[in-house]
Amino acid sequence: MRARGQTASLYGALGHGAWAFVRTYFLRLGFLDGQLGLALSISNAEGTYYRYAKRWLMSGQDDSP
């Protein structure tokens, strides 16, 4: 990501995590699987958030709210 010149932010991490939840739970019909679909959606959103948050922390930019 750094080699491509892209930057990361805390807001971007939150947005990507929220979008991952919506995509998994609603668009991919995770709600039809009940509790397991919800757990998978939350896990997917959490992993996506952490991935982008780590990129933000590694960039060394202070973009805190």
Rosetta blueprint (number, residue, H / E / L):
1 M L
2 R L
3 A L
4 R L
5 G L
6 Q L
7 T L
8 A L
9 S L
10 L H
11 Y H
12 G H
13 A H
14 L H
15 G H
16 H H
17 G H
18 A H
19 W H
20 A H
21 F H
22 V H
23 R H
24 T H
25 Y H
26 F H
27 L H
28 R L
29 L L
30 G H
31 F H
32 L H
33 D H
34 G L
35 Q H
36 L H
37 G H
38 L H
39 A H
40 L H
41 S H
42 I H
43 S H
44 N H
45 A H
46 E H
47 G H
48 T H
49 Y H
50 Y H
51 R H
52 Y H
53 A H
54 K H
55 R H
56 W H
57 L H
58 M H
59 S H
60 G L
61 Q L
62 D L
63 D L
64 S L
65 P L
